[in-house]
Amino acid sequence: MDELREIEIGLANNSSHLSCGPVKQIIKSVLNSLGLDVRRQKFNPDHTLLGLRKLPIKTIIDVGANTGQFAKNISRLFPDAELICFEPLPVPFRELETWARRKRRVHALNVAIGEAEMEMDMFYHVDHSTSSSLLASTDLNQRLFPFIQQQVKVPIRVTTLDTALNPLQVPIVPDILIKLDAQGYEDRILKGGPTSFGHAAACIVEVSVERLYKGQAGFKDLVVMLDGHGFEYVGNLSQSYAEDGHVIFFDALFIEQKHLDKLAT
């Protein structure tokens, strides 16, 4: 496998001989020759979340939760936060709901989030449910990821984020983090949640660089829309690469302007 894999090693500045220049360079050279890379934890976005961990996040809204992959990870970093997870597809939702029932602070809702109340067919990718979307996949998407070719349409209910959160008996306590992983549908979610995004401190958005879905939101459009809510783009938490090294999609972090100073302290 030609992909560059990363080994994350938290090297203390003064607690190991590995920090000695020559020895460190030899180790790095050997690992690089094996297709591995070594980084200090403090330089790893997966660990630092680009400073997001400095914010006192108390409510996390997970749109496109699937089986709870993101929710499980983020709940370990913010154990006191309430998690509200949205997943419209029945199969992954069952696993999400099973996990949520065991957690006092996790709430799972079987509905899609968009710009209006409606019924829609969702393209369910049978062998890879995380890439399922309310938008049809492009030919390029299927060439890049042939495992998404088996698809069926599943009828689902769509509501807006503001509508979905309003009747919940869950306190929406600031600071609020909103995560969007909706396979190109993120702009519609933003249109349907002005109040929700207006109260958020941070937002994580999956952005496709390649045209993976027909009618998908573009990065420029999302930046403009989030800027309208006072958010600034601060970097990428992760990126997915093609065989030639170019970026296919990435997870972007946006911080509301009033909270940027907290990241600098």
MIMINU-303363 format. One record per residue (C-alpha): residue number from 1; residue in one letter; chain; z, x, y. Coordinates in steps of 0.1 Angstrom, whole numbers. Example, Ala and Ser with C-alpha at 12.3 -4.5 7.8 and 13.67 -1.06 7.14 Angstrom:
2
<num = 1, residuo = A, cadena = A, zz = 78, xx = 123, yy = -45>
<num = 2, residuo = S, cadena = A, zz = 71, xx = 137, yy = -11>
//
This chain:
265
<num = 1, residuo = M, cadena = A, zz = 0, xx = 0, yy = 0>
<num = 2, residuo = D, cadena = A, zz = -12, xx = 15, yy = 33>
<num = 3, residuo = E, cadena = A, zz = 13, xx = -3, yy = 56>
<num = 4, residuo = L, cadena = A, zz = 38, xx = 18, yy = 73>
<num = 5, residuo = R, cadena = A, zz = 72, xx = 9, yy = 61>
<num = 6, residuo = E, cadena = A, zz = 103, xx = 16, yy = 82>
<num = 7, residuo = I, cadena = A, zz = 137, xx = 29, yy = 70>
<num = 8, residuo = E, cadena = A, zz = 164, xx = 21, yy = 95>
<num = 9, residuo = I, cadena = A, zz = 192, xx = 46, yy = 96>
<num = 10, residuo = G, cadena = A, zz = 220, xx = 44, yy = 122>
<num = 11, residuo = L, cadena = A, zz = 225, xx = 81, yy = 130>
<num = 12, residuo = A, cadena = A, zz = 256, xx = 89, yy = 150>
<num = 13, residuo = N, cadena = A, zz = 249, xx = 114, yy = 177>
<num = 14, residuo = N, cadena = A, zz = 277, xx = 137, yy = 167>
<num = 15, residuo = S, cadena = A, zz = 287, xx = 128, yy = 131>
<num = 16, residuo = S, cadena = A, zz = 261, xx = 142, yy = 109>
<num = 17, residuo = H, cadena = A, zz = 241, xx = 174, yy = 102>
<num = 18, residuo = L, cadena = A, zz = 210, xx = 152, yy = 102>
<num = 19, residuo = S, cadena = A, zz = 211, xx = 152, yy = 140>
<num = 20, residuo = C, cadena = A, zz = 204, xx = 189, yy = 140>
<num = 21, residuo = G, cadena = A, zz = 169, xx = 194, yy = 153>
<num = 22, residuo = P, cadena = A, zz = 151, xx = 214, yy = 126>
<num = 23, residuo = V, cadena = A, zz = 167, xx = 196, yy = 97>
<num = 24, residuo = K, cadena = A, zz = 160, xx = 162, yy = 113>
<num = 25, residuo = Q, cadena = A, zz = 123, xx = 172, yy = 118>
<num = 26, residuo = I, cadena = A, zz = 119, xx = 183, yy = 82>
<num = 27, residuo = I, cadena = A, zz = 134, xx = 151, yy = 69>
<num = 28, residuo = K, cadena = A, zz = 112, xx = 130, yy = 92>
<num = 29, residuo = S, cadena = A, zz = 81, xx = 150, yy = 82>
<num = 30, residuo = V, cadena = A, zz = 88, xx = 144, yy = 45>
<num = 31, residuo = L, cadena = A, zz = 94, xx = 107, yy = 50>
<num = 32, residuo = N, cadena = A, zz = 63, xx = 104, yy = 72>
<num = 33, residuo = S, cadena = A, zz = 42, xx = 120, yy = 44>
<num = 34, residuo = L, cadena = A, zz = 54, xx = 92, yy = 22>
<num = 35, residuo = G, cadena = A, zz = 44, xx = 65, yy = 47>
<num = 36, residuo = L, cadena = A, zz = 79, xx = 60, yy = 59>
<num = 37, residuo = D, cadena = A, zz = 94, xx = 61, yy = 94>
<num = 38, residuo = V, cadena = A, zz = 130, xx = 67, yy = 105>
<num = 39, residuo = R, cadena = A, zz = 145, xx = 52, yy = 136>
<num = 40, residuo = R, cadena = A, zz = 180, xx = 50, yy = 150>
<num = 41, residuo = Q, cadena = A, zz = 194, xx = 14, yy = 149>
<num = 42, residuo = K, cadena = A, zz = 198, xx = 14, yy = 187>
<num = 43, residuo = F, cadena = A, zz = 160, xx = 17, yy = 190>
<num = 44, residuo = N, cadena = A, zz = 152, xx = -10, yy = 164>
<num = 45, residuo = P, cadena = A, zz = 145, xx = -45, yy = 179>
<num = 46, residuo = D, cadena = A, zz = 155, xx = -61, yy = 146>
<num = 47, residuo = H, cadena = A, zz = 190, xx = -48, yy = 152>
<num = 48, residuo = T, cadena = A, zz = 193, xx = -49, yy = 190>
<num = 49, residuo = L, cadena = A, zz = 172, xx = -81, yy = 196>
<num = 50, residuo = L, cadena = A, zz = 161, xx = -63, yy = 228>
<num = 51, residuo = G, cadena = A, zz = 195, xx = -69, yy = 243>
<num = 52, residuo = L, cadena = A, zz = 197, xx = -106, yy = 233>
<num = 53, residuo = R, cadena = A, zz = 230, xx = -100, yy = 215>
<num = 54, residuo = K, cadena = A, zz = 247, xx = -93, yy = 248>
<num = 55, residuo = L, cadena = A, zz = 243, xx = -130, yy = 257>
<num = 56, residuo = P, cadena = A, zz = 271, xx = -154, yy = 247>
<num = 57, residuo = I, cadena = A, zz = 248, xx = -177, yy = 227>
<num = 58, residuo = K, cadena = A, zz = 266, xx = -209, yy = 217>
<num = 59, residuo = T, cadena = A, zz = 236, xx = -231, yy = 207>
<num = 60, residuo = I, cadena = A, zz = 205, xx = -221, yy = 188>
<num = 61, residuo = I, cadena = A, zz = 176, xx = -245, yy = 185>
<num = 62, residuo = D, cadena = A, zz = 152, xx = -235, yy = 157>
<num = 63, residuo = V, cadena = A, zz = 118, xx = -253, yy = 159>
<num = 64, residuo = G, cadena = A, zz = 98, xx = -246, yy = 128>
<num = 65, residuo = A, cadena = A, zz = 127, xx = -236, yy = 106>
<num = 66, residuo = N, cadena = A, zz = 110, xx = -238, yy = 72>
<num = 67, residuo = T, cadena = A, zz = 137, xx = -230, yy = 46>
<num = 68, residuo = G, cadena = A, zz = 160, xx = -215, yy = 72>
<num = 69, residuo = Q, cadena = A, zz = 149, xx = -178, yy = 71>
<num = 70, residuo = F, cadena = A, zz = 155, xx = -173, yy = 109>
<num = 71, residuo = A, cadena = A, zz = 185, xx = -195, yy = 110>
<num = 72, residuo = K, cadena = A, zz = 203, xx = -176, yy = 82>
<num = 73, residuo = N, cadena = A, zz = 197, xx = -143, yy = 100>
<num = 74, residuo = I, cadena = A, zz = 206, xx = -154, yy = 135>
<num = 75, residuo = S, cadena = A, zz = 237, xx = -172, yy = 123>
<num = 76, residuo = R, cadena = A, zz = 251, xx = -139, yy = 111>
<num = 77, residuo = L, cadena = A, zz = 246, xx = -124, yy = 146>
<num = 78, residuo = F, cadena = A, zz = 260, xx = -155, yy = 164>
<num = 79, residuo = P, cadena = A, zz = 285, xx = -169, yy = 139>
<num = 80, residuo = D, cadena = A, zz = 301, xx = -193, yy = 165>
<num = 81, residuo = A, cadena = A, zz = 269, xx = -209, yy = 176>
<num = 82, residuo = E, cadena = A, zz = 257, xx = -244, yy = 166>
<num = 83, residuo = L, cadena = A, zz = 223, xx = -243, yy = 149>
<num = 84, residuo = I, cadena = A, zz = 199, xx = -273, yy = 152>
<num = 85, residuo = C, cadena = A, zz = 170, xx = -268, yy = 129>
<num = 86, residuo = F, cadena = A, zz = 137, xx = -288, yy = 129>
<num = 87, residuo = E, cadena = A, zz = 114, xx = -287, yy = 99>
<num = 88, residuo = P, cadena = A, zz = 89, xx = -315, yy = 92>
<num = 89, residuo = L, cadena = A, zz = 76, xx = -306, yy = 57>
<num = 90, residuo = P, cadena = A, zz = 95, xx = -323, yy = 28>
<num = 91, residuo = V, cadena = A, zz = 94, xx = -293, yy = 4>
<num = 92, residuo = P, cadena = A, zz = 109, xx = -266, yy = 27>
<num = 93, residuo = F, cadena = A, zz = 131, xx = -291, yy = 43>
<num = 94, residuo = R, cadena = A, zz = 149, xx = -298, yy = 10>
<num = 95, residuo = E, cadena = A, zz = 159, xx = -262, yy = 8>
<num = 96, residuo = L, cadena = A, zz = 169, xx = -260, yy = 45>
<num = 97, residuo = E, cadena = A, zz = 190, xx = -292, yy = 42>
<num = 98, residuo = T, cadena = A, zz = 208, xx = -279, yy = 10>
<num = 99, residuo = W, cadena = A, zz = 218, xx = -247, yy = 29>
<num = 100, residuo = A, cadena = A, zz = 227, xx = -267, yy = 61>
<num = 101, residuo = R, cadena = A, zz = 251, xx = -290, yy = 41>
<num = 102, residuo = R, cadena = A, zz = 271, xx = -259, yy = 31>
<num = 103, residuo = K, cadena = A, zz = 275, xx = -248, yy = 67>
<num = 104, residuo = R, cadena = A, zz = 297, xx = -265, yy = 92>
<num = 105, residuo = R, cadena = A, zz = 277, xx = -255, yy = 123>
<num = 106, residuo = V, cadena = A, zz = 241, xx = -261, yy = 110>
<num = 107, residuo = H, cadena = A, zz = 222, xx = -293, yy = 115>
<num = 108, residuo = A, cadena = A, zz = 188, xx = -299, yy = 99>
<num = 109, residuo = L, cadena = A, zz = 163, xx = -326, yy = 111>
<num = 110, residuo = N, cadena = A, zz = 132, xx = -335, yy = 91>
<num = 111, residuo = V, cadena = A, zz = 108, xx = -340, yy = 121>
<num = 112, residuo = A, cadena = A, zz = 81, xx = -320, yy = 139>
<num = 113, residuo = I, cadena = A, zz = 84, xx = -312, yy = 176>
<num = 114, residuo = G, cadena = A, zz = 55, xx = -317, yy = 200>
<num = 115, residuo = E, cadena = A, zz = 46, xx = -332, yy = 234>
<num = 116, residuo = A, cadena = A, zz = 48, xx = -369, yy = 225>
<num = 117, residuo = E, cadena = A, zz = 60, xx = -394, yy = 199>
<num = 118, residuo = M, cadena = A, zz = 34, xx = -399, yy = 172>
<num = 119, residuo = E, cadena = A, zz = 24, xx = -397, yy = 136>
<num = 120, residuo = M, cadena = A, zz = 2, xx = -368, yy = 125>
<num = 121, residuo = D, cadena = A, zz = -11, xx = -351, yy = 94>
<num = 122, residuo = M, cadena = A, zz = 2, xx = -316, yy = 90>
<num = 123, residuo = F, cadena = A, zz = -18, xx = -289, yy = 72>
<num = 124, residuo = Y, cadena = A, zz = 6, xx = -279, yy = 44>
<num = 125, residuo = H, cadena = A, zz = -2, xx = -244, yy = 30>
<num = 126, residuo = V, cadena = A, zz = 9, xx = -249, yy = -6>
<num = 127, residuo = D, cadena = A, zz = 13, xx = -213, yy = -15>
<num = 128, residuo = H, cadena = A, zz = 27, xx = -201, yy = 19>
<num = 129, residuo = S, cadena = A, zz = 45, xx = -229, yy = 36>
<num = 130, residuo = T, cadena = A, zz = 56, xx = -208, yy = 66>
<num = 131, residuo = S, cadena = A, zz = 20, xx = -207, yy = 79>
<num = 132, residuo = S, cadena = A, zz = 15, xx = -245, yy = 77>
<num = 133, residuo = S, cadena = A, zz = 6, xx = -261, yy = 110>
<num = 134, residuo = L, cadena = A, zz = -3, xx = -293, yy = 129>
<num = 135, residuo = L, cadena = A, zz = -35, xx = -274, yy = 138>
<num = 136, residuo = A, cadena = A, zz = -63, xx = -266, yy = 114>
<num = 137, residuo = S, cadena = A, zz = -66, xx = -229, yy = 104>
<num = 138, residuo = T, cadena = A, zz = -97, xx = -209, yy = 113>
<num = 139, residuo = D, cadena = A, zz = -120, xx = -191, yy = 90>
<num = 140, residuo = L, cadena = A, zz = -106, xx = -159, yy = 103>
<num = 141, residuo = N, cadena = A, zz = -71, xx = -169, yy = 93>
<num = 142, residuo = Q, cadena = A, zz = -82, xx = -176, yy = 58>
<num = 143, residuo = R, cadena = A, zz = -100, xx = -143, yy = 56>
<num = 144, residuo = L, cadena = A, zz = -69, xx = -124, yy = 68>
<num = 145, residuo = F, cadena = A, zz = -46, xx = -144, yy = 46>
<num = 146, residuo = P, cadena = A, zz = -65, xx = -157, yy = 16>
<num = 147, residuo = F, cadena = A, zz = -32, xx = -171, yy = 1>
<num = 148, residuo = I, cadena = A, zz = -34, xx = -200, yy = 26>
<num = 149, residuo = Q, cadena = A, zz = -66, xx = -214, yy = 12>
<num = 150, residuo = Q, cadena = A, zz = -49, xx = -241, yy = -8>
<num = 151, residuo = Q, cadena = A, zz = -40, xx = -268, yy = 17>
<num = 152, residuo = V, cadena = A, zz = -31, xx = -305, yy = 17>
<num = 153, residuo = K, cadena = A, zz = -25, xx = -329, yy = 45>
<num = 154, residuo = V, cadena = A, zz = 10, xx = -343, yy = 47>
<num = 155, residuo = P, cadena = A, zz = 18, xx = -372, yy = 71>
<num = 156, residuo = I, cadena = A, zz = 48, xx = -363, yy = 94>
<num = 157, residuo = R, cadena = A, zz = 65, xx = -377, yy = 124>
<num = 158, residuo = V, cadena = A, zz = 64, xx = -359, yy = 157>
<num = 159, residuo = T, cadena = A, zz = 88, xx = -362, yy = 186>
<num = 160, residuo = T, cadena = A, zz = 96, xx = -342, yy = 217>
<num = 161, residuo = L, cadena = A, zz = 125, xx = -317, yy = 219>
<num = 162, residuo = D, cadena = A, zz = 141, xx = -336, yy = 247>
<num = 163, residuo = T, cadena = A, zz = 140, xx = -369, yy = 227>
<num = 164, residuo = A, cadena = A, zz = 152, xx = -353, yy = 195>
<num = 165, residuo = L, cadena = A, zz = 182, xx = -336, yy = 211>
<num = 166, residuo = N, cadena = A, zz = 193, xx = -366, yy = 233>
<num = 167, residuo = P, cadena = A, zz = 209, xx = -388, yy = 206>
<num = 168, residuo = L, cadena = A, zz = 225, xx = -360, yy = 185>
<num = 169, residuo = Q, cadena = A, zz = 262, xx = -359, yy = 181>
<num = 170, residuo = V, cadena = A, zz = 261, xx = -322, yy = 185>
<num = 171, residuo = P, cadena = A, zz = 273, xx = -305, yy = 217>
<num = 172, residuo = I, cadena = A, zz = 246, xx = -285, yy = 234>
<num = 173, residuo = V, cadena = A, zz = 267, xx = -257, yy = 248>
<num = 174, residuo = P, cadena = A, zz = 253, xx = -229, yy = 269>
<num = 175, residuo = D, cadena = A, zz = 241, xx = -202, yy = 265>
<num = 176, residuo = I, cadena = A, zz = 212, xx = -218, yy = 246>
<num = 177, residuo = L, cadena = A, zz = 186, xx = -199, yy = 225>
<num = 178, residuo = I, cadena = A, zz = 153, xx = -217, yy = 216>
<num = 179, residuo = K, cadena = A, zz = 131, xx = -203, yy = 188>
<num = 180, residuo = L, cadena = A, zz = 95, xx = -215, yy = 184>
<num = 181, residuo = D, cadena = A, zz = 75, xx = -208, yy = 153>
<num = 182, residuo = A, cadena = A, zz = 50, xx = -236, yy = 153>
<num = 183, residuo = Q, cadena = A, zz = 17, xx = -218, yy = 144>
<num = 184, residuo = G, cadena = A, zz = -1, xx = -223, yy = 176>
<num = 185, residuo = Y, cadena = A, zz = 16, xx = -256, yy = 187>
<num = 186, residuo = E, cadena = A, zz = 41, xx = -239, yy = 210>
<num = 187, residuo = D, cadena = A, zz = 24, xx = -251, yy = 243>
<num = 188, residuo = R, cadena = A, zz = 28, xx = -287, yy = 232>
<num = 189, residuo = I, cadena = A, zz = 64, xx = -282, yy = 224>
<num = 190, residuo = L, cadena = A, zz = 70, xx = -268, yy = 259>
<num = 191, residuo = K, cadena = A, zz = 53, xx = -298, yy = 275>
<num = 192, residuo = G, cadena = A, zz = 76, xx = -321, yy = 256>
<num = 193, residuo = G, cadena = A, zz = 108, xx = -303, yy = 264>
<num = 194, residuo = P, cadena = A, zz = 112, xx = -296, yy = 301>
<num = 195, residuo = T, cadena = A, zz = 149, xx = -305, yy = 302>
<num = 196, residuo = S, cadena = A, zz = 157, xx = -285, yy = 271>
<num = 197, residuo = F, cadena = A, zz = 139, xx = -254, yy = 282>
<num = 198, residuo = G, cadena = A, zz = 153, xx = -258, yy = 317>
<num = 199, residuo = H, cadena = A, zz = 188, xx = -253, yy = 303>
<num = 200, residuo = A, cadena = A, zz = 179, xx = -224, yy = 279>
<num = 201, residuo = A, cadena = A, zz = 190, xx = -188, yy = 285>
<num = 202, residuo = A, cadena = A, zz = 165, xx = -172, yy = 261>
<num = 203, residuo = C, cadena = A, zz = 134, xx = -181, yy = 240>
<num = 204, residuo = I, cadena = A, zz = 118, xx = -165, yy = 210>
<num = 205, residuo = V, cadena = A, zz = 82, xx = -175, yy = 205>
<num = 206, residuo = E, cadena = A, zz = 58, xx = -165, yy = 178>
<num = 207, residuo = V, cadena = A, zz = 24, xx = -157, yy = 194>
<num = 208, residuo = S, cadena = A, zz = -9, xx = -153, yy = 177>
<num = 209, residuo = V, cadena = A, zz = -32, xx = -126, yy = 191>
<num = 210, residuo = E, cadena = A, zz = -60, xx = -135, yy = 167>
<num = 211, residuo = R, cadena = A, zz = -74, xx = -170, yy = 167>
<num = 212, residuo = L, cadena = A, zz = -57, xx = -182, yy = 136>
<num = 213, residuo = Y, cadena = A, zz = -56, xx = -219, yy = 144>
<num = 214, residuo = K, cadena = A, zz = -80, xx = -242, yy = 162>
<num = 215, residuo = G, cadena = A, zz = -67, xx = -251, yy = 196>
<num = 216, residuo = Q, cadena = A, zz = -38, xx = -227, yy = 194>
<num = 217, residuo = A, cadena = A, zz = -17, xx = -217, yy = 224>
<num = 218, residuo = G, cadena = A, zz = -26, xx = -183, yy = 240>
<num = 219, residuo = F, cadena = A, zz = -1, xx = -157, yy = 251>
<num = 220, residuo = K, cadena = A, zz = -12, xx = -159, yy = 288>
<num = 221, residuo = D, cadena = A, zz = -8, xx = -197, yy = 288>
<num = 222, residuo = L, cadena = A, zz = 27, xx = -194, yy = 272>
<num = 223, residuo = V, cadena = A, zz = 38, xx = -168, yy = 297>
<num = 224, residuo = V, cadena = A, zz = 27, xx = -191, yy = 326>
<num = 225, residuo = M, cadena = A, zz = 44, xx = -221, yy = 311>
<num = 226, residuo = L, cadena = A, zz = 77, xx = -202, yy = 304>
<num = 227, residuo = D, cadena = A, zz = 75, xx = -187, yy = 339>
<num = 228, residuo = G, cadena = A, zz = 76, xx = -222, yy = 352>
<num = 229, residuo = H, cadena = A, zz = 110, xx = -226, yy = 335>
<num = 230, residuo = G, cadena = A, zz = 123, xx = -193, yy = 350>
<num = 231, residuo = F, cadena = A, zz = 117, xx = -171, yy = 319>
<num = 232, residuo = E, cadena = A, zz = 105, xx = -135, yy = 320>
<num = 233, residuo = Y, cadena = A, zz = 89, xx = -117, yy = 290>
<num = 234, residuo = V, cadena = A, zz = 110, xx = -88, yy = 280>
<num = 235, residuo = G, cadena = A, zz = 93, xx = -75, yy = 248>
<num = 236, residuo = N, cadena = A, zz = 85, xx = -80, yy = 212>
<num = 237, residuo = L, cadena = A, zz = 110, xx = -84, yy = 184>
<num = 238, residuo = S, cadena = A, zz = 85, xx = -78, yy = 157>
<num = 239, residuo = Q, cadena = A, zz = 47, xx = -75, yy = 151>
<num = 240, residuo = S, cadena = A, zz = 24, xx = -82, yy = 122>
<num = 241, residuo = Y, cadena = A, zz = -5, xx = -58, yy = 118>
<num = 242, residuo = A, cadena = A, zz = -40, xx = -59, yy = 102>
<num = 243, residuo = E, cadena = A, zz = -52, xx = -32, yy = 78>
<num = 244, residuo = D, cadena = A, zz = -68, xx = -13, yy = 108>
<num = 245, residuo = G, cadena = A, zz = -36, xx = -14, yy = 127>
<num = 246, residuo = H, cadena = A, zz = -44, xx = -40, yy = 154>
<num = 247, residuo = V, cadena = A, zz = -18, xx = -67, yy = 160>
<num = 248, residuo = I, cadena = A, zz = -24, xx = -102, yy = 145>
<num = 249, residuo = F, cadena = A, zz = 7, xx = -119, yy = 158>
<num = 250, residuo = F, cadena = A, zz = 41, xx = -111, yy = 172>
<num = 251, residuo = D, cadena = A, zz = 75, xx = -125, yy = 181>
<num = 252, residuo = A, cadena = A, zz = 80, xx = -124, yy = 219>
<num = 253, residuo = L, cadena = A, zz = 114, xx = -126, yy = 236>
<num = 254, residuo = F, cadena = A, zz = 117, xx = -143, yy = 270>
<num = 255, residuo = I, cadena = A, zz = 150, xx = -143, yy = 290>
<num = 256, residuo = E, cadena = A, zz = 158, xx = -167, yy = 318>
<num = 257, residuo = Q, cadena = A, zz = 159, xx = -148, yy = 351>
<num = 258, residuo = K, cadena = A, zz = 195, xx = -155, yy = 359>
<num = 259, residuo = H, cadena = A, zz = 205, xx = -139, yy = 326>
<num = 260, residuo = L, cadena = A, zz = 185, xx = -107, yy = 329>
<num = 261, residuo = D, cadena = A, zz = 214, xx = -88, yy = 346>
<num = 262, residuo = K, cadena = A, zz = 235, xx = -93, yy = 315>
<num = 263, residuo = L, cadena = A, zz = 211, xx = -73, yy = 295>
<num = 264, residuo = A, cadena = A, zz = 214, xx = -43, yy = 319>
<num = 265, residuo = T, cadena = A, zz = 251, xx = -40, yy = 316>
//
